[in-house]
Amino acid sequence: MIVVTYDAKTDVLSIELVVGAEGPHVAGEEVYPGAALLFDADGRLLGIEIGTASKVLPPDALASLLSLK
């Protein structure tokens, strides 16, 4: 199950592809200023984080992604 969350205070959109995958075994790779892909130790994609989401996403994309909840 994919979990999409948005923190309006920090303007960060998080998309968890593997729910609860956190800890020292998770490494992030910034692929664009403010956007990071999160991987496990085996290189599998666990999630995506987008900073300043309201500024870098196309119009209405944030609302569309949040409707996936």
C-alpha positions as CSV (number, residue, x, y, z in Angstrom):
1,M,0.0,0.0,0.0
2,I,1.3,3.4,-0.9
3,V,1.0,6.2,1.7
4,V,1.1,9.8,0.6
5,T,1.5,12.5,3.2
6,Y,1.9,16.2,3.1
7,D,3.1,18.5,5.8
8,A,1.9,22.0,5.1
9,K,4.2,23.6,7.7
10,T,7.3,22.3,6.0
11,D,5.8,22.0,2.5
12,V,7.2,18.4,2.2
13,L,5.3,15.7,0.3
14,S,6.3,12.1,1.2
15,I,5.3,9.1,-0.9
16,E,6.0,5.8,1.0
17,L,6.2,2.9,-1.3
18,V,7.1,0.6,1.6
19,V,5.2,1.7,4.7
20,G,7.3,2.0,7.8
21,A,10.7,1.7,6.1
22,E,12.8,4.0,8.2
23,G,16.1,3.7,10.0
24,P,19.8,3.5,9.3
25,H,19.3,1.1,6.5
26,V,17.5,3.7,4.5
27,A,19.6,6.1,2.3
28,G,18.4,9.1,0.4
29,E,19.7,10.4,-2.9
30,E,18.9,13.9,-3.9
31,V,17.9,13.7,-7.6
32,Y,16.7,17.3,-7.9
33,P,17.1,20.3,-5.5
34,G,14.7,19.4,-2.7
35,A,13.6,16.0,-4.1
36,A,15.1,12.8,-2.8
37,L,14.6,9.1,-3.6
38,L,14.9,6.8,-0.6
39,F,16.5,3.3,-1.0
40,D,17.1,0.4,1.3
41,A,20.5,-1.3,1.7
42,D,19.8,-3.5,-1.4
43,G,19.0,-0.6,-3.6
44,R,15.3,-1.0,-3.7
45,L,13.2,2.2,-3.9
46,L,11.3,2.7,-0.7
47,G,9.9,6.2,-1.1
48,I,10.1,9.7,-2.5
49,E,10.3,13.1,-0.6
50,I,9.7,16.4,-2.3
51,G,10.6,19.6,-0.4
52,T,8.9,22.9,-1.3
53,A,6.2,20.6,-3.0
54,S,3.8,23.4,-3.5
55,K,6.3,25.3,-5.6
56,V,7.9,22.5,-7.7
57,L,4.9,20.3,-8.5
58,P,2.6,21.2,-11.4
59,P,-0.7,23.0,-10.6
60,D,-3.2,20.6,-9.0
61,A,-0.6,17.8,-8.7
62,L,-0.4,18.1,-4.9
63,A,-4.2,17.9,-4.6
64,S,-4.3,14.9,-7.0
65,L,-1.6,13.0,-5.1
66,L,-3.3,13.7,-1.7
67,S,-6.5,12.3,-3.1
68,L,-4.8,8.9,-3.3
69,K,-5.1,8.5,0.4
